[in-house]
């Protein structure tokens, strides 16, 4: 396995873990909100989490643009808004 293939597999693994993390966070938040009485029907959140898990399982087969969008949304859901953590961003004033 060459270096390019290792990087590709590592990127796919990272994307998969990001989307699975968003699904887990969505389920957890839905359960917590249901216990608090804020969310009367957590089934909708569970359905969305299931869709995210299906997308995560098929990460390698997704179109690159679709995969990038799904990962971006998953990062926003978990509070990590950075698409590329190696690039440092500063606030404009």
N, C-alpha and C positions, 0 to 999 in steps of 0.2 A: 504494500500500500504506500503510495507516494505522499508527499507533503500536502499537495493540493487536495487529495481525497480525504486526508485526515482533517484538514481544516473544514472541508465541506460537511463531513460527518459531525464534527464538533459543533458547527453552526446549526445543523439540523437538530442535534441533541439539545442545544441551548434553547432553540425556538420551541421545541416540544415541551421542555420543562417550564418555559415561561407560560405557555398556553395552559398546561395542566395546573400550574400554580394559580392562574387566574380562575380556572374552573373550581378549584378547591376553595379559594378565597370567596368566590361568589356563593358557593354552597354554605360555607361557614357563616358568612354575613347574613344570608337568608334565614338560617336557623336561629341565629342570635336575635335578629329583628322579629322573628315569629315568637320567640320566647318573651320578648319585651312587649309584644302586642302591637308593634308598629306595622308589621307585614302580615295581613290576615291569610294570604295565599302564597306560600313559598314555592308552590309547584312551578310557577313561571320561571323563577330563578333556577330551579333544578333542571328544567328543560333547557335553558340557555347553557347551563354548566355541562349538560350532556352533549350539546352541540359542540361546545368548545373541546370537550374530550375527544369527540369523533374527529374534529379537525386536527387535533394534536396527534392522533394516531396515524393520520394520513399526511403528515407534514411533508414528507419527501415527495409525495405525489402531487402536491398542490402547485398551481402556477406560481412562479416567483412573486408576481405582484400581489396575488391573493394571499400568499403566505406572509409577505411583508405587512400587509394590511391587518391580518389576523393577529400577528405578533405585536404590532403597534397598538391595537385595541386592547390586547391582553396586558400590555405594559401600562397603559393608561388606567385599566381597571384595578391593577394592583398598586397604583401610585408611583410607578417608576416610569416617568415620561421620557426618559432618554432612549433614543433609538440606538445610538452608538455610545456606550459608556466610556470609550477611549477618548472621545472628543469632549473637551471641557467647554461648558457653556457659561457665559456670564450674563448677568441681568443688565439690560440697557436702561439708562436713566434719562 
